[in-house]
Amino acid sequence: MAITTMVMAKAMKSMGSMVTDDKGMTLYRYGKDQATPSKWTCAGSCTRTWMPVIVEDGVQTSGVEKSLLGSVHRNGMKQLTLAGWPLYRYTGDTKAGQMNGQGKDKEWYAITPSGRNFVMTG
């Protein structure tokens, strides 16, 4: 499992900002997870499609308020949270900047720097 070392806000053309990892891959939140208290529900086969964002101490940020970052324990590792929401990558995103997981099953959404669902406009 890849370790994420940085998260950053990335502006999408006239649509607002979403959060990406250090490689520019979009990060998502799952509607069935809970922000308070931070709790993950995507497990087993779910994690083959939606990979938990695993971190070590000292994640750096750019455009994301560091005070909104945290982690939850997951199988002896730390899964990154933003505003309490556990974060994931989508296997259907194969290169930086893609958002192929946006709106999947009406439960998966790219996350904004404030921890809200990314909403496409225009």
HUHU-V196328 format. One record per helix or strand of 2 or more residues. SS is the DSSP state (a for helix, b for strand). FROM is the first residue (numbers start at 1). TO is the last residue. If there is no record, write none. Layout:
BEGIN
SS_FROM_TO ; SS_FROM_TO
END
This chain:
BEGIN
b_3_12 ; b_16_21 ; b_28_30 ; a_46_49 ; b_50_52 ; b_54_62 ; a_66_68 ; b_69_74 ; b_77_82 ; b_85_86 ; b_88_90 ; a_104_106 ; b_108_111
END
